[in-house]
Amino acid sequence: PAHAGNAGGASVWYRWTAPATDTYSFYTCGSNPGLDTVMAAYTGTALTALARVADNDDGCGLHLPYLTSSIDVSATAGTTYRIAVDEFDGAAGDLTLTWSN
């Protein structure tokens, strides 16, 4: 799927299960400077049947050329989420994904 409205093309997917019901923040704010990321979180097990629960482009409060992203997921304990990180328009580079609650 197009994450945050961008087709991307170099996505990295993570599977994460919520340890408790809470809001969790995922962000690429520590990634390589100049890396333009888009992010989305989904539930579901099949690529064709994913339900988007959050997405964002350029949400770390940083300015050009630092275009990293962040999302907040209102998670339910025991639910598995698919976190997709992609690079705008399919570019490639090193990224760092961090999360906290």
KAZI-V889003 format. One record per residue. N is the residue number from 1. PHI is phi in degrees with one decimal (999 if undefined). OMEGA is omega in whole degrees, 0 to 359 (* if undefined). D_FIRST is the distance of its C-alpha to the first C-alpha in Angstrom with 2 decimals. Layout:
BEGIN
N/PHI/OMEGA/D_FIRST  N/PHI/OMEGA/D_FIRST
END
This chain:
BEGIN
1/999/175/0.00  2/-78.6/180/3.80  3/-84.1/180/6.06  4/52.7/176/9.31  5/79.1/181/8.83  6/-121.3/183/8.75  7/-66.2/177/7.13  8/55.8/179/9.05  9/133.3/179/9.70  10/-132.3/188/11.87  11/-74.7/172/10.07  12/-120.8/184/12.44  13/-113.7/176/11.86  14/-121.7/173/14.74  15/-109.4/184/16.01  16/-137.0/178/18.42  17/-108.0/183/20.78  18/-66.4/179/22.47  19/-76.5/181/26.20  20/-154.0/176/27.27  21/-75.2/185/26.20  22/-173.0/173/25.72  23/-99.3/181/23.49  24/-116.9/177/22.05  25/-105.4/176/21.04  26/-118.3/182/18.73  27/-153.0/178/19.22  28/-110.6/188/19.27  29/-61.0/179/22.51  30/-95.8/183/24.56  31/-73.9/179/22.51  32/-51.0/177/24.06  33/-55.3/181/25.37  34/91.6/179/23.53  35/-75.3/182/20.16  36/-102.4/184/17.58  37/-102.2/167/14.80  38/-127.4/183/11.86  39/-136.5/173/11.13  40/-154.5/175/9.54  41/-123.6/184/11.08  42/-136.3/165/10.32  43/-114.8/181/12.88  44/116.3/184/13.00  45/-113.4/180/13.72  46/-113.3/181/11.70  47/-54.4/182/8.12  48/-80.2/183/8.54  49/-130.5/179/10.23  50/-78.5/175/8.75  51/-111.7/181/10.34  52/-71.7/177/9.52  53/-113.2/177/13.00  54/-166.3/170/12.93  55/-156.1/184/11.44  56/-164.6/173/13.58  57/-133.2/175/14.50  58/62.5/185/18.11  59/-112.6/181/19.49  60/-93.4/179/22.23  61/74.5/180/24.91  62/-100.5/182/25.56  63/-110.5/179/26.40  64/-50.0/1/25.69  65/-90.5/182/25.22  66/-91.6/187/23.86  67/-111.2/180/20.38  68/-74.7/190/19.16  69/-129.1/174/17.20  70/-146.7/175/17.89  71/-137.4/172/16.63  72/-113.3/180/18.88  73/-116.5/173/18.06  74/-81.4/191/20.67  75/-96.1/176/20.84  76/-108.8/181/22.94  77/-51.2/177/25.17  78/84.2/179/24.17  79/-82.9/178/20.56  80/-94.2/180/18.04  81/-116.5/174/14.98  82/-105.2/180/12.10  83/-104.7/180/12.08  84/-107.9/174/9.63  85/-118.7/181/11.50  86/-130.8/177/10.63  87/-109.5/185/13.16  88/-49.2/178/13.23  89/57.8/173/13.00  90/80.4/176/12.89  91/-63.5/180/16.30  92/-133.3/179/17.66  93/177.2/180/20.07  94/-81.5/179/21.34  95/-131.8/176/19.78  96/-126.7/176/21.19  97/-110.2/179/19.48  98/-128.2/176/22.00  99/-142.5/178/22.14  100/-156.8/174/25.00  101/-129.0/*/26.15
END
